[in-house]
């Protein structure tokens, strides 16, 4: 699911990256195209400018030539008009030296004077010369005529001209451009070519008469007339060419030419190349940038995935440890019950034989507990939460424990258990006795498991090896030798792997977690010790542990078994029955059922219990009364137990600054205890609270002067009534449970021990359902996950108490999910959705239970038939009394009165009021009690 | 991410802005022909039966023949009103402004510089610009021919010539006329009288009447914008030779011929050049060879022999082998201004003619 989603996210990201990349590329291409055309355009304009300049330069050349011709004629003309006769000779001389051109002179009226005479019709320049202008005319097929007037005084007297026949024009006036790559010709206004361009030695006129070229030149004309020169690019067949034109000053001709674009562009192309290169670099940079961006994106994505994965891992780890904790919790509770019962037997039975049995039960139970503990231990080791104590212990006690357990086991098998303990070993050592015991037990139980005949030997020896600091220490060498099946050499290395059980074929009947050796090795490592194995397959194995321990009491152990007997013969501490009616304690728990349970469990001690359902109430109450003890639930909405206690301790009134406080918690890990002690608690109790443990706590922490031994006060008649009523209650409850079906009476009574308490608890549970369900629903809707989780947590425990284990299970699951959600900062929408869904289911079940209970509670009033009806007067007297007690907050007295009322049949008119009153009394809601009674 | 986009966008915008800052002086390469709207602005009235009417009719003929759009304005004063009108026309989309007098030239030169995309054409101007073209006709060539007609037609050998004022232009024309007269009638005298006003009928009438009273003239021609002198002559049974426009229908009993313009082909050529953006901004001085100036058909009052001579002379002029001021030319004081075999250059003709030829009696 997450992977798919991740994939989808990745795809979307990739698409986004590619899309933005594509857009960038497109933009770049557009810019590139624009840039290209822009640069091209700029260069063309530049080149055209150059073309124009070239044309101007060329036209200047031609113009100079023409001017030169005209000037030379004008020189002749000026001489000619002054000294006529000499000039004719000069003309003759000129003509003689020039074989190509012909010089001529005619009078204004056309009369020939020298050389050939030309007609004005052919050469209009003659007419212009007659009118006093120098002029040049071209006549197609004939040639070019330069013509100047010869003045006498101010009037035109002669016209002098020089004629160049058409075939020599190029040789005399031809120009070449661009090193011969271009073609230039001179045309007149009618686009007739006067001086042709030449190519391959032949004059060329064709190109200049082509339509494209003519059009091109036409296009240039306006600019030509405006500025004297022009140039433009045209496409000619395959080649791009630049056409250019310029007026030839002093004539009606103009110069036209073309040159292949490639020639003009020579060198300019490098500019284009540079631009292209720069652009390419730009594109490359964008690519690079895009690539880096994509990489960054991918990396970000990866780290996100990694985060998601690690979240999953954390969750699964959390789920695992939760599972382990829960399992241990679930299993330990009944075992504790068994052991507790057994303890009572041990305490109360005088029959030695029964005591022996009971002891065996105790051992077996403890053994079972140790398996659970193994699992818990291992999870602690895995989580790195295993803690090693450093406290004084007695080795002999451990050995006795261990031996008695192993002896029990060995008894069912045909093997001998031999202990060989060096009597000089110091008995008092520092260390974690529990763990050493655990390690020994692990090795021994393994030995028992795998040995079918022969013997098991526990050998203890060691050496006094003081520490460098001079502290007395002892190196313990503990070895366990068996004559069992042994271990193959190749399996020895696998031995300490978790869940590893070697040689499965042979051992498939052997039970166990397979964790023992792994735990042993780990624990030993933690204690600075080591373990070694020697084994011969089929013959047996020896496990040897070495461990340094500081000596606390250098008293040799001697025969440890004697010490065991001593312990055994000493009477086991009896569960002391006591009463403490003058003691007053504060119990804080958001789940009213739990408060009810505590009250119920302490009922026979007479201890006065003030309930508070939240931290704020508790603080207020603690300001009013000096309590002898405070019981504080940890998980509560708004303000948790630690915080509440802090407020109580730091309160200005300071009434409970030193009052012992006991944390109530479902947390099974050991470090939890320390955490609470650090937070200022005096001690802690595991939930659900067992009666014995609670009583013991009271005994331990209540002021000694308030504790009276049982029987020192007159027996409360109520107790008897309760007992009598107890059996009736039990029957009734069983009936209720039968009718409802989904609840387990057995489970409930396991926690309650008392039908009376159970009934009160169940009623409370029933009344809580609707408001509680609404609250859970509301909190989830409001996204208040913290308080939602706390509420669900409350439901989990209260449901378990009344035996609604399925409901409790669901609530528990939701509690975990709620915790996870809080951890992940509500980001995980999948989890959120599942929480919402499952909450709906839970609430449906929860409310369903309300309906079922309602049906029962409404018909259970059959007791009333039997009971005698209470009169209205009597009832009102009781009301007044309750009101009075309420004013001094005497809940006990009110309870008594209420019980009396409940025992009777209540007249119909008062039923409603009574029910309401009962509810408020149960909730200890003083204001409501008063309001109900006064109306 | 968003920040990166903004940076990239900024770079691109800077880049584009930079590209646009490199301004291209893009040349207008519009070689295509477009029919520009034309306005003709005249300094007289379009029905003056003379110069302005000749302009008007010439343009009108062009307009009808080409389908161009022409708007005509009469009596446009050569001051800020002219400038204002031209600007309005340009705003209204007119592309060619045609004027008919040298009086507008200074204003036109300013406007031509201001509006390089608008073409200006102006008759009798002498300057030019890239988009301004001025033109004159070599009317003197026609004057020479009408002079031949006059010389042949006079019995008294006295010919009247009413001129608004003596300028190189009017003197040149009077001289050419006189050369024509004396070519066929060496004893004839041309009496030139000035009105000192181009348009005033009353003055023209008075001056003409005075001339008739003083001299026994039997042929009269003129160079004024009013045709009053012709009217007076006609009333007195004196033969008339017109100018600018052929008015033979007005004076059927006395009209011999006239110097006329045919502006239409010239307008057609120039406007076509403008439409193709090919106008050459220069000064034209067009003679009979281009057809801008010509002689009106001679009436039946002119005999065939005279017509023969005129045709021969016309051919020579058009061909270019003869021009009016070929020597010998003597001035009124008997000085030889142009020797045989010589010619007066255009520069002299156009701006320096301040003398009358032999045979002119100018007062």
Interface residues (C-beta under 8 A of the other chain):
Chain A: X20 X24 X27 X31 X34 X35 X38 X41 X42 X45 X48 X107 X108 X109 X110 X111 X120 X121 X124 X126 X127 X130 X131 X132 X133 X149 X151 X152 X154 X155 X156 X157 X215 X218 X219 X221 X222 X223 X225 X226 X227 X230 X232 X293
Chain B: X4 X5 X8 X12 X15 X16 X19 X22 X24 X25 X26 X27 X28 X29 X30 X31 X116 X130 X131 X276 X277 X278 X279 X280 X281 X319 X320 X321 X322 X323 X326 X327 X337 X338 X339 X341 X342 X343 X344 X345 X346 X347 X348 X349
